[in-house]
Amino acid sequence: MPSVRELSSQLVVNPRTVWQAYQELEREGVLYVRRGQGTFVSPDVRADRRAVAREVAKRALLEARRSGLGVEELMETIRKVANEEVEEPLVPAPSAKPASSSKRGDGK
């Protein structure tokens, strides 16, 4: 993970905000810190991602079979859509505009 300073600079937010988010993610077991080495994503989270990917794949395969599609046709179509998505993302990339500053005056 990027350092607190790096991420706060990239997101144009107060470093304390990033630090607090990292602390919360660490408490939840999503991140862990190695002093002097950095902040890392927990291996358990990676395992969860694999489980999610497996469930998504199972649902896609079930829907494909219900629609009369074979595995190879489904895989080929997924690859094509993924390649097209590189050129024109299905989900818009985050805006490069700096975040607006708080007008509350309390630093939050």
TIDO-814827 format. One record per residue (C-alpha): x, y, z; residue number from 1; chain. Coordinates in nm, 2 decimals, m for minus. Each point is the difference from the previous one (the first is absolute). Layout:
<pts>
PT | X | Y | Z | NUM | A
...
</pts>
This chain:
<pts>
PT | 0.00 | 0.00 | 0.00 | 1 | A
PT | 0.12 | 0.35 | m0.05 | 2 | A
PT | 0.12 | 0.19 | 0.30 | 3 | A
PT | m0.24 | 0.23 | 0.18 | 4 | A
PT | 0.19 | 0.30 | m0.14 | 5 | A
PT | 0.00 | m0.14 | m0.36 | 6 | A
PT | m0.37 | m0.08 | 0.00 | 7 | A
PT | m0.11 | 0.32 | 0.17 | 8 | A
PT | 0.20 | 0.19 | m0.27 | 9 | A
PT | m0.15 | m0.20 | m0.28 | 10 | A
PT | m0.36 | 0.04 | 0.13 | 11 | A
PT | 0.06 | 0.36 | 0.11 | 12 | A
PT | m0.13 | m0.07 | 0.35 | 13 | A
PT | 0.13 | 0.06 | 0.35 | 14 | A
PT | 0.26 | m0.27 | 0.10 | 15 | A
PT | m0.19 | m0.05 | 0.32 | 16 | A
PT | m0.30 | m0.12 | m0.20 | 17 | A
PT | 0.21 | m0.26 | m0.18 | 18 | A
PT | 0.16 | m0.10 | 0.33 | 19 | A
PT | m0.35 | m0.05 | 0.16 | 20 | A
PT | m0.12 | m0.20 | m0.30 | 21 | A
PT | 0.31 | m0.22 | 0.03 | 22 | A
PT | m0.05 | m0.05 | 0.37 | 23 | A
PT | m0.36 | m0.11 | m0.06 | 24 | A
PT | 0.10 | m0.24 | m0.27 | 25 | A
PT | 0.27 | m0.14 | 0.23 | 26 | A
PT | m0.26 | m0.05 | 0.28 | 27 | A
PT | m0.22 | m0.18 | m0.25 | 28 | A
PT | 0.28 | m0.23 | m0.10 | 29 | A
PT | 0.01 | 0.13 | m0.36 | 30 | A
PT | 0.35 | 0.15 | 0.04 | 31 | A
PT | 0.30 | m0.07 | 0.22 | 32 | A
PT | 0.31 | 0.21 | 0.07 | 33 | A
PT | 0.36 | m0.11 | 0.01 | 34 | A
PT | 0.20 | 0.27 | 0.17 | 35 | A
PT | 0.26 | 0.14 | m0.23 | 36 | A
PT | m0.13 | m0.20 | m0.30 | 37 | A
PT | m0.35 | 0.14 | m0.06 | 38 | A
PT | m0.37 | m0.08 | 0.00 | 39 | A
PT | m0.12 | m0.32 | m0.18 | 40 | A
PT | m0.33 | m0.16 | m0.10 | 41 | A
PT | m0.08 | m0.30 | 0.23 | 42 | A
PT | 0.03 | m0.34 | m0.17 | 43 | A
PT | m0.35 | m0.08 | 0.13 | 44 | A
PT | m0.14 | 0.28 | m0.21 | 45 | A
PT | 0.17 | m0.15 | m0.31 | 46 | A
PT | m0.16 | m0.33 | 0.08 | 47 | A
PT | m0.34 | 0.17 | 0.03 | 48 | A
PT | 0.05 | 0.16 | m0.34 | 49 | A
PT | 0.07 | m0.35 | m0.15 | 50 | A
PT | m0.32 | m0.12 | 0.16 | 51 | A
PT | m0.20 | 0.29 | m0.14 | 52 | A
PT | 0.15 | m0.06 | m0.35 | 53 | A
PT | m0.09 | m0.37 | 0.02 | 54 | A
PT | m0.36 | 0.09 | 0.09 | 55 | A
PT | m0.02 | 0.25 | m0.29 | 56 | A
PT | 0.13 | m0.26 | m0.24 | 57 | A
PT | m0.25 | m0.26 | 0.12 | 58 | A
PT | m0.29 | 0.24 | m0.05 | 59 | A
PT | 0.13 | 0.10 | m0.35 | 60 | A
PT | 0.03 | m0.36 | m0.10 | 61 | A
PT | m0.35 | m0.09 | 0.13 | 62 | A
PT | m0.15 | 0.30 | m0.19 | 63 | A
PT | 0.20 | m0.10 | m0.31 | 64 | A
PT | m0.13 | m0.36 | 0.01 | 65 | A
PT | m0.36 | 0.12 | 0.06 | 66 | A
PT | 0.05 | 0.21 | m0.32 | 67 | A
PT | 0.13 | m0.28 | m0.20 | 68 | A
PT | 0.36 | 0.12 | 0.00 | 69 | A
PT | 0.30 | m0.23 | 0.03 | 70 | A
PT | 0.30 | 0.06 | 0.23 | 71 | A
PT | 0.24 | 0.09 | m0.29 | 72 | A
PT | m0.25 | 0.25 | m0.14 | 73 | A
PT | m0.04 | 0.16 | 0.34 | 74 | A
PT | 0.37 | 0.02 | 0.06 | 75 | A
PT | 0.07 | 0.14 | m0.34 | 76 | A
PT | m0.27 | 0.27 | 0.05 | 77 | A
PT | 0.14 | 0.09 | 0.35 | 78 | A
PT | 0.35 | 0.04 | m0.15 | 79 | A
PT | m0.14 | 0.22 | m0.28 | 80 | A
PT | m0.20 | 0.22 | 0.25 | 81 | A
PT | 0.31 | 0.02 | 0.22 | 82 | A
PT | 0.21 | 0.12 | m0.29 | 83 | A
PT | m0.26 | 0.25 | m0.10 | 84 | A
PT | m0.02 | 0.12 | 0.35 | 85 | A
PT | 0.37 | 0.09 | 0.00 | 86 | A
PT | m0.07 | 0.24 | m0.29 | 87 | A
PT | m0.33 | 0.13 | 0.14 | 88 | A
PT | m0.05 | m0.08 | 0.37 | 89 | A
PT | m0.35 | m0.12 | 0.11 | 90 | A
PT | 0.06 | 0.17 | 0.33 | 91 | A
PT | 0.13 | 0.36 | m0.03 | 92 | A
PT | 0.35 | 0.06 | 0.14 | 93 | A
PT | 0.01 | 0.23 | 0.31 | 94 | A
PT | 0.01 | 0.37 | m0.08 | 95 | A
PT | 0.34 | 0.16 | m0.01 | 96 | A
PT | m0.14 | 0.32 | 0.14 | 97 | A
PT | 0.11 | 0.09 | 0.35 | 98 | A
PT | m0.25 | m0.07 | 0.28 | 99 | A
PT | m0.17 | 0.32 | 0.12 | 100 | A
PT | 0.11 | 0.12 | 0.34 | 101 | A
PT | m0.23 | 0.00 | 0.29 | 102 | A
PT | m0.19 | 0.32 | 0.08 | 103 | A
PT | m0.09 | m0.10 | 0.35 | 104 | A
PT | 0.32 | 0.15 | 0.13 | 105 | A
PT | 0.07 | m0.29 | 0.24 | 106 | A
PT | 0.25 | m0.18 | m0.22 | 107 | A
PT | m0.23 | m0.29 | m0.08 | 108 | A
</pts>
